[in-house]
Amino acid sequence: MAREQYKCTMCGRPAEEVHHKVPRSKGGKNDSGNLVVLCRECHEMLHRKR
């Protein structure tokens, strides 16, 4: 989260959560290439689209 200055990469608001691009249940890792820093609202929006 520090890499993104604790700001949501989608909207720029303060970020509280990390999203896995490839879900861990599908083999996604906890490395920086698979993680996106998001605020709660944007994180929920991404999961609703799935």
C-alpha positions in Angstrom: 0.0 0.0 0.0 2.9 2.3 0.6 3.9 1.9 -3.0 0.7 3.6 -4.0 0.9 6.2 -1.2 -2.1 4.6 0.5 -4.4 5.9 -2.3 -6.9 3.9 -4.3 -5.5 3.2 -7.8 -8.9 3.6 -9.3 -10.2 6.8 -7.8 -7.4 8.3 -5.7 -9.3 8.2 -2.3 -7.6 6.8 0.8 -7.1 3.1 0.3 -8.0 0.5 3.0 -7.9 -2.8 1.0 -5.9 -4.9 -1.4 -7.4 -6.7 -4.3 -5.9 -9.8 -6.0 -6.0 -9.6 -9.8 -5.9 -13.4 -9.9 -7.8 -14.7 -6.9 -5.8 -16.8 -4.5 -8.4 -19.5 -5.0 -7.2 -19.7 -8.6 -3.5 -19.7 -7.9 -2.9 -16.0 -7.5 0.0 -15.0 -5.3 0.4 -12.3 -2.6 3.1 -10.5 -4.6 3.1 -6.9 -5.8 2.4 -7.9 -9.4 -0.9 -9.5 -8.4 -2.1 -6.9 -6.0 -4.0 -3.6 -6.5 -4.6 -1.0 -3.7 -8.2 0.1 -3.5 -10.7 1.9 -1.4 -13.6 -0.2 0.0 -16.1 1.2 -2.6 -13.9 0.5 -5.6 -13.1 -3.0 -4.3 -16.8 -3.8 -3.8 -17.5 -2.5 -7.3 -14.9 -4.8 -8.8 -16.3 -7.8 -7.1 -19.9 -7.0 -8.1 -18.8 -7.0 -11.8 -17.6 -10.6 -11.5 
